[in-house]
Amino acid sequence: YVYCSHNQPDATSYGSMEDYVVLESGDLVNWINHGVVLKPREYSWADGQMNAADVAYKDGWYYFYFPYDKTHIGVAKSRKPEGPWEEAVTDKITTIFDPCVIVDDNGQAYIYGNDHKVDIGEAGTYIMGAKLKENMIELDGDWIRLSEEEVKEATHVFKRKGIYYFHASVGAKTVYWMSDKPLPKYARYKGVLAENSPDSPNHASVIEFKGQWYFFYQRGDVNNGDFFRQSACYEKMTFNPDRTIQPIVYTLDPE
């Protein structure tokens, strides 16, 4: 399942983003577009620009973490990955830019983001992380700075073979870090993961599917799109023997 922020057909900026769509596939070739499944502006407490969201699963519930007014994080929940979704809260649970949530092997959940457009802690813009409580809708402690280097936006985190990978956009590139802890001080900077995606802000995520890792991203140079109307795409991700990642090369190759 791929959870996408949704650009309006006549979009000329990101200010008109107001809802979310879900794409589903059992083989990454044939896709079901469930269309718009969540409209947070229908909730009395959520309005403004709806940027990139994330979904996490725990104890029979899927939790949909969506930003409203750019940086306020709301939550909806569902028993099914495609919905229907219901309010899990009646107000923001925190303030961060570009939320990402993972549930670790021991059941502990973490929320990540960056303090771009938000004033958290030290001056500058860094990867930030925090624990979530068992209920998945409250922070369990303060935000912690995780990167020594500054970032722009688009923070995402995934875990593979005991290593936590953090990636975010810096300038026109996606760069990444590695750590053996979910909340390190600081993660080890490893360099460029991907160049800027075509006609699009560099915002990506990573999943494992049937034993293969994939880098999902967006590009505006297909489907008659543009910088404010992109399509979801993916590339295979390959790891080196030392667990670093081979840089992503953008293609339009279905294989």
Salt bridges, closest charged atoms under 4 A:
GLU18 OE1 - ARG41 NH1 3.12
ASP19 OD1 - HIS6 ND1 2.62
GLU24 OE1 - HIS34 NE2 2.59
ASP69 OD2 - HIS72 NE2 3.93
ASP98 OD2 - HIS203 ND1 3.92
ASP104 OD1 - LYS159 NZ 2.78
ASP105 OD2 - LYS159 NZ 2.91
GLU122 OE1 - ARG145 NH1 2.92
GLU134 OE1 - LYS58 NZ 3.25
GLU138 OE1 - LYS133 NZ 3.80
GLU153 OE1 - HIS116 NE2 3.69
GLU195 OE1 - LYS173 NZ 2.42
ASP221 OD1 - ARG219 NE 2.78
ASP226 OD2 - ARG229 NH2 3.09
